[in-house]
Amino acid sequence: MNARVERLVTSGTFELDGGAWEVDNNVWLIGDDEEVLVVDAAHDADAIAAAVGERRLVAVVCTHAHNDHVNAAPALAARHGAPILLHPADTVLWKMAHGEEAPGFRELLAGETLTVAGVELTVLHTPGHSPGAVCLHAPELNALFSGDTLFQGGPGATGRSFSDFGDIIASVRDRLLRLPADTTVHTGHGETTTIGAEAPHLDEWIARGH
């Protein structure tokens, strides 16, 4: 198996509920020398396309539809003739990011398997940060691509529209923290962590609340 994980950091603006924040996003590329899958096409379609290079782009997967994770998805997908994959529960956020005439996407379903470069990624529906948030688990790579559901230091933010603290805690507790402790967590922002590093802190997160 020659599949590998590559990280590209792009910068731009996250906008929601009338606010705007400058953010750095992790764009994850999973693949080999022939084909690649992109997780969260953020901010800069040109930079992501350069990282894809001559490889076949299998799909652009959106862990959720906040604008900073999907704003480069349509341009990247169109350039490579690749599908955009998103959980349908985030349709409202997708339209907020791209307008009522937003390009279509293929619906991601909980439990389905995506394959790239011989590696299988299982879709875990992990609502809370947004209704349609998903994570991708790749056991062969010992990796979880967590979007904004789990970070180094705790779950993603839930203080804005379409988010729910109880839901994200349930998602993390019931779906993510049950994965092997040595699973590397590739996050939507910031540095990677592991399931084992985060699991002992669940009660602290619950006590901390939002």
C-alpha positions as CSV (number, residue, x, y, z in Angstrom):
1,M,0.0,0.0,0.0
2,N,1.5,3.3,-1.1
3,A,-1.2,5.6,0.1
4,R,-0.1,8.6,2.1
5,V,-1.6,11.6,3.9
6,E,-0.5,15.1,2.9
7,R,-1.5,18.3,4.6
8,L,-1.9,21.7,2.9
9,V,-2.6,24.8,5.1
10,T,-4.7,27.6,3.4
11,S,-5.8,30.9,4.9
12,G,-9.0,32.9,4.6
13,T,-12.1,34.1,6.3
14,F,-14.8,32.1,8.2
15,E,-18.2,33.9,8.2
16,L,-21.3,33.0,10.2
17,D,-24.0,34.8,12.1
18,G,-22.8,38.2,10.9
19,G,-19.2,37.7,12.1
20,A,-16.0,37.2,10.2
21,W,-12.8,35.6,11.5
22,E,-9.4,35.1,9.8
23,V,-8.6,31.4,10.0
24,D,-6.0,28.8,8.8
25,N,-7.5,25.6,7.5
26,N,-6.0,22.1,7.1
27,V,-6.7,20.6,3.7
28,W,-6.0,16.9,3.7
29,L,-5.0,14.9,0.6
30,I,-5.2,11.1,0.8
31,G,-3.8,9.1,-2.1
32,D,-0.8,7.8,-4.0
33,D,1.0,8.9,-7.2
34,E,-2.0,8.0,-9.3
35,E,-5.1,9.3,-7.5
36,V,-6.1,11.4,-4.6
37,L,-9.0,12.4,-2.5
38,V,-9.3,15.9,-1.0
39,V,-10.9,16.5,2.5
40,D,-12.1,20.1,2.9
41,A,-11.3,22.3,0.0
42,A,-10.6,25.5,1.9
43,H,-10.0,29.0,0.5
44,D,-7.5,28.4,-2.3
45,A,-8.5,26.2,-5.3
46,D,-5.2,27.0,-7.1
47,A,-3.0,25.9,-4.2
48,I,-5.0,22.7,-3.7
49,A,-5.0,21.9,-7.5
50,A,-1.2,22.4,-7.4
51,A,-1.0,19.8,-4.6
52,V,-3.2,17.4,-6.5
53,G,-0.9,17.8,-9.5
54,E,-1.4,15.4,-12.3
55,R,-3.2,12.9,-10.2
56,R,-6.8,11.9,-10.7
57,L,-9.0,13.7,-8.2
58,V,-11.4,11.0,-6.9
59,A,-13.6,13.4,-4.9
60,V,-13.8,16.5,-2.8
61,V,-15.2,15.5,0.6
62,C,-16.6,18.1,2.8
63,T,-16.6,17.3,6.6
64,H,-19.2,20.0,7.0
65,A,-20.4,23.0,5.0
66,H,-19.1,26.1,7.0
67,N,-17.8,28.4,4.3
68,D,-14.2,28.2,5.3
69,H,-14.2,24.4,4.6
70,V,-16.1,24.5,1.3
71,N,-15.4,27.9,-0.4
72,A,-12.9,26.4,-2.8
73,A,-14.8,23.1,-3.4
74,P,-16.8,24.1,-6.5
75,A,-13.9,25.5,-8.4
76,L,-11.6,22.6,-7.5
77,A,-14.2,20.0,-8.4
78,A,-15.1,21.7,-11.7
79,R,-11.4,21.9,-12.6
80,H,-10.9,18.2,-12.2
81,G,-14.3,16.9,-13.1
82,A,-14.6,15.4,-9.6
83,P,-17.8,15.0,-7.4
84,I,-18.3,17.0,-4.2
85,L,-19.5,14.9,-1.3
86,L,-21.4,16.3,1.6
87,H,-23.9,15.1,4.2
88,P,-27.4,16.4,3.2
89,A,-28.1,17.7,6.7
90,D,-25.7,20.6,5.9
91,T,-27.5,21.7,2.8
92,V,-28.6,24.9,4.5
93,L,-25.0,25.8,5.3
94,W,-23.9,24.8,1.8
95,K,-26.5,27.3,0.4
96,M,-25.3,30.0,2.8
97,A,-21.8,29.5,1.5
98,H,-22.6,29.4,-2.2
99,G,-26.1,31.0,-2.6
100,E,-29.4,29.5,-3.6
101,E,-27.9,28.5,-6.9
102,A,-25.2,26.5,-5.2
103,P,-23.7,23.7,-7.2
104,G,-25.0,20.2,-6.5
105,F,-23.2,17.6,-4.4
106,R,-23.5,13.9,-3.9
107,E,-24.9,13.0,-0.6
108,L,-22.6,11.3,2.0
109,L,-24.3,8.6,4.0
110,A,-23.3,7.4,7.5
111,G,-21.5,4.1,7.3
112,E,-20.7,4.3,3.6
113,T,-17.1,3.6,2.4
114,L,-15.0,5.7,0.1
115,T,-12.0,4.2,-1.6
116,V,-8.8,5.9,-2.8
117,A,-5.5,4.4,-3.6
118,G,-6.6,1.1,-2.2
119,V,-7.5,2.6,1.2
120,E,-11.0,2.5,2.6
121,L,-12.5,5.5,4.5
122,T,-15.6,5.0,6.5
123,V,-18.0,7.9,6.9
124,L,-19.0,8.6,10.5
125,H,-21.9,11.0,10.9
126,T,-20.8,13.2,13.8
127,P,-23.4,16.1,14.2
128,G,-22.9,18.9,16.7
129,H,-20.5,21.4,15.1
130,S,-23.0,21.3,12.3
131,P,-26.0,19.0,11.6
132,G,-24.2,17.2,8.8
133,A,-20.7,17.1,10.2
134,V,-18.9,13.9,9.3
135,C,-15.5,12.3,10.1
136,L,-13.6,9.8,7.9
137,H,-12.0,6.8,9.5
138,A,-9.2,5.1,7.6
139,P,-8.1,2.0,9.7
140,E,-5.4,1.1,7.2
141,L,-3.8,4.5,7.7
142,N,-4.5,4.5,11.5
143,A,-6.1,7.8,10.8
144,L,-9.2,9.8,11.5
145,F,-10.1,13.0,9.5
146,S,-12.2,14.9,12.1
147,G,-13.0,18.2,10.4
148,D,-14.1,20.5,13.2
149,T,-15.7,17.8,15.4
150,L,-12.5,17.0,17.4
151,F,-9.4,19.0,17.9
152,Q,-6.3,18.8,20.1
153,G,-7.9,19.9,23.3
154,G,-11.5,19.1,22.8
155,P,-14.5,19.2,20.5
156,G,-15.3,21.9,18.0
157,A,-17.2,25.1,18.8
158,T,-21.0,24.9,19.2
159,G,-21.9,28.5,20.1
160,R,-23.3,29.5,16.7
161,S,-26.2,28.7,14.5
162,F,-27.0,25.1,13.6
163,S,-24.7,23.7,16.3
164,D,-25.4,21.8,19.4
165,F,-23.1,21.0,22.4
166,G,-25.0,17.9,23.5
167,D,-24.8,16.5,20.0
168,I,-21.1,17.0,19.6
169,I,-20.4,15.5,22.9
170,A,-22.5,12.4,22.0
171,S,-20.7,12.2,18.6
172,V,-17.3,12.4,20.1
173,R,-18.1,10.0,23.0
174,D,-20.0,7.4,21.0
175,R,-18.3,7.4,17.6
176,L,-14.8,8.8,17.9
177,L,-13.4,7.9,21.4
178,R,-14.2,4.3,20.8
179,L,-11.6,4.1,18.0
180,P,-8.2,2.7,18.8
181,A,-6.2,4.9,21.1
182,D,-3.3,5.2,18.7
183,T,-5.5,6.6,15.9
184,T,-4.0,9.8,14.6
185,V,-6.6,12.6,14.4
186,H,-6.1,14.9,11.5
187,T,-8.1,18.0,12.4
188,G,-9.7,20.8,10.4
189,H,-7.5,23.4,12.1
190,G,-4.3,23.3,14.0
191,E,-2.1,20.3,14.9
192,T,-2.9,16.6,14.9
193,T,-3.6,14.6,18.0
194,T,-4.6,11.1,18.9
195,I,-7.7,9.5,20.2
196,G,-5.7,8.3,23.3
197,A,-4.5,11.8,24.1
198,E,-8.0,13.3,24.0
199,A,-10.2,10.5,25.5
200,P,-9.2,11.1,29.2
201,H,-10.6,14.6,29.0
202,L,-14.2,13.9,28.1
203,D,-15.6,14.8,31.5
204,E,-13.6,18.0,31.5
205,W,-15.2,19.0,28.2
206,I,-18.6,18.3,29.5
207,A,-18.0,20.3,32.6
208,R,-16.6,23.2,30.6
209,G,-19.8,23.2,28.5
210,H,-19.9,25.3,25.3
